[in-house]
Amino acid sequence: MLEMVFEMFTYPFMLRALGVGVLVSLCAALLGVSLVLKRYSMIGDGLSHVGFGALAIAAVANLSPLKVAIPIVVIAAFFLLRLSENSRLKGDSAIAVISTSALALGVLVISVGGGVNTDLNSYMFGSIYAMSGEDVTLSLILSAVVLFLFLLFYTRIFAVTFDESFARASGVRVGLYNMLIAALTAVTIVLGMRMMGAMLISALIIFPALTSMRVFKTFRGVVISSAAVAVICFVVGITLSYLLDAPGGASVVLTNLAAMLLFSLIGMVRKS
Amino acid sequence: MAQIRCTDLTLAYDGVTVADGIDFTVNAGDYLCIVGENGSGKSTLVRALLGLKAPTSGSITFGDGLTAKEIGYLPQQTEIQRDFPASVREVVLSGCIGRFGHSLFYTKLQKDLAAYHMERMGIADLAKKCYRELSGGQQQRVRLARALCATGKLLLLDEPTAGLDPIVSRELYSLIEHLHKTEKITVVMVSHDLEAVMHDASHILHLKKKQLFFGTREEYLDSEIGKTFLGGAGNA
């Protein structure tokens, strides 16, 4: 089995998938801590559906997928953020309206524009063959930006996440930080979704933070643990998918679920 | 010179007036209590004082060395915070966020400040504990310590005892009164809890879409509006 694992690293497509996946998981996990704690996880889900629609249009129109999807999803991110901020309850249903519409549009565009080189299944559920050299470069740049900004603004991100009113009253430009997080989330989702699949990518945002919260009780602990859990789960998940010849995205999500159950168990044992 | 002076203030949301005719001053060392029913414009006034909401007309001026950013604000507890993984120290330290200027991380001075206020609020031994696992009263002390990190001059408290039982509420009031008396911190408090407030407050501002009353506590107790409001609350 070990041989097979070594063999895995000799395939360039696997290396690309691993590289992009690890970096995207890391970014998603860091952004996810803030999104989950602020009850904005729905935004991640909504954005992935909008991303699906955008990718479908790009494919049928024969345009570069990233160049179409990134701007559309970033704009959608600002829009969804606005909706969530205005009213929690109405925001929820509004996000559902937008995401299902975008999904429907994507499905329609793909089926009408058929004959083009598109594969609905791989969009929905991801394909590790989808990563190009361009994706690797972009993921490197993105993760560098996310890591840099996250560390740089760490104290302010905490303040904005924990108590918006207090941060605002202290003169922190809360709207700016919310928009920054939303925009970075949008780019992360677009980069990761062709590998993980539009239906599954939001797991990378939500799982690591929720998992870490079972055990860790400080913000810093949750942040560090989320980053570690995300990277480990991705590598383990992809390796398993290679060994078992299973779909990559689904394997990663289920590995994350296993980690969450494990952490819940640890949390429960600790409490008692 | 007054720390806060509101002159003929009108507050509105989307063109609908929430409260108008608001005219009062807060001097250093005052303990002002803002009372009124729900929807009387109290929260909007708080937001205006913090500079988060621009008044439609009239003006708010700060003086006596105070600026809007130096107000130590204690907002109401949010749903998010009940389940938030953060240590007491992380929460208290975040009170220094307004003192950053352009620096990005907490300095030694700010860490000392946070430690000092934790000590004063009697929560130093909880520094590493998780905020969400504390009792309601302890959580309020943490948030009070955070507010103190942001100010040495004026505390603005929004319903600080909401959700606390009477004994814990009384403890919190005496803690606030202690800060007011011994440290000469000006207190502006929004509260429903009239009985407790009447002991400590030096001034009362009563709102009901407009300003019904502003003056000292003694004047309020003698006034028609004060008697009606307190009488009504006493029977309730």
Interface residues (C-beta under 8 A of the other chain):
Chain A: L37 K38 R39 L152 F153 Y154 T155 R156 F158 A159 F162 D163 S165 F166 A167 R168 A169 S170 G171 V172 M213 F216 K217 T218 F219 R220 G221 V222
Chain B: L50 G51 L52 K69 I71 Y73 P75 T78 E79 I80 Q81 F84 P85 A86 S87 E90 V91 L93 S94 G95 I97 G98 F100 L104 F105 Y106 K128 C130 R132 E133 R146 A150
